[in-house]
Amino acid sequence: MPTRIDGDLFEAAKASGALMSRSAAQQLSHWARLGRELEASRTINHKDIERVLAGKAPYDSLADPEQAVVRSEWDERVESALAGLDLQAELTKSGQSWSEVDAEGNLVRRTAD
């Protein structure tokens, strides 16, 4: 069944899969199976994970498998937040100027107008 995935995830699967003699699709399937088993595992305390994700418990209180689940969730949240950012639009709307580096590595100052 065709599925769209993030380009960065595909590239990571391609690189990791090559090390394990798997195609990118095989690596993605492998990761999906691991994730499914990890989430279904009785040795993982999902309530503790939820408490850490809600900011009610420290990350270091989790065992390694639970920390892996939390890191994965954090990665997804960060990627989602970054995808929704349009700093140029926000700065322009607020009337602020900003600086950035162009394709040649030169510092360029931008204005809101």
Buried (B, 14 or more C-beta within 10 A) or exposed (E): EEEEEEEEBBEBBBEBBEEEEBEBBEBBBBBEEEEEEBEEEEEBBEEBBEBBBEEEBEEEEBEEBBBBBBEBBEEEEEEEEEEEEEEEEEBBEEEEEBEEEEEEEEEEEEEEE
